[in-house]
Amino acid sequence: MPTFHNDSNLPNPTFPGSHVALDENYVHLSGLTAADIQGGDAMLGDVAEETRWVMRRLMHILEQVDCRMEDAVRIDVHLTDLDRVDEMNAAYAEFFTAPDYPARTCTETPRLLDGANVEITLVARRPAESGSATDSTADSLSSDSVKRGG
């Protein structure tokens, strides 16, 4: 049964959703922009720095649930201008060891929230030993984590 959590270092979502959804096999991270991260407003306008800022926060969230960026299996990137994809790609590639990149989709989205130019969503495979500890590995995310089942 999946559990849903919010990262205490990020503002609570303004939409009906969670930052992190965990199931026995995967970690699903909601889309994140530099504008969502404290101090990230200073990066807005620099696609490479926005990408690095978001990727660092995604790494941090993954570490909280015993995963690494190497565990990522799918990433979706939304850019406000695909003409700047090379800037994003250069920064993005810094977080992986070639040729081991996760599956990825990159699309142009004309407008992202709060003036951001880059939004990144990630799905990672949980290590086998973490899959059975869905609740305990997420405890570090937030004391006000939301647990839901259906």
Secondary structure, DSSP 4 states (H G I P E B T S, - for coil): --EEE--TTSPPPSSS--SEEE-SSEEEEEEEEGGGSTTGGGGTT-HHHHHHHHHHHHHHHHHHTT--GGGEEEEEEEES-GGGHHHHHHHHHTTS-TT---EEEEEE-S--GGG-SEEEEEEEEPPHHHHT-HHHHHTTT-TT-B----
